[in-house]
Amino acid sequence: MLESSTYRYILQQGIEQGIEQGIEQGIEQGIEQGARESTIEGILEALEIQFDEIDAQTLKPMLESIEELQRLKDLRRAVLQVSSLDEFKHLLASNGS
């Protein structure tokens, strides 16, 4: 059966499909990661501008620990709504609750 041309064809098709799916998944993950990184940088830049704070960079590890892109986008919006860096830190520590 290993010699069968039909078997080899099916095997090859399965391999090619798996490779294509892997590439697509990798691209999607790369896009998601790039969006996360861009959003995090946007948050930090907005905090620095909004509150004239160089210390905003200290929040980067906490922001990077957030997996959900939507949560990061919500935090980016929150920068415009909070009245201080401490208020933002409290919001960040609340982890979306």
Secondary structure, DSSP 4 states (H G I P E B T S, - for coil): -TT-HHHHHHHHHHHHHHHHHHHHHHHHHHHHHHHHHHHHHHHHHHHHHHH--GGGGGGHHHHHT---HHHHHHHHHHHTT-SSHHHHHHHHHTTT-
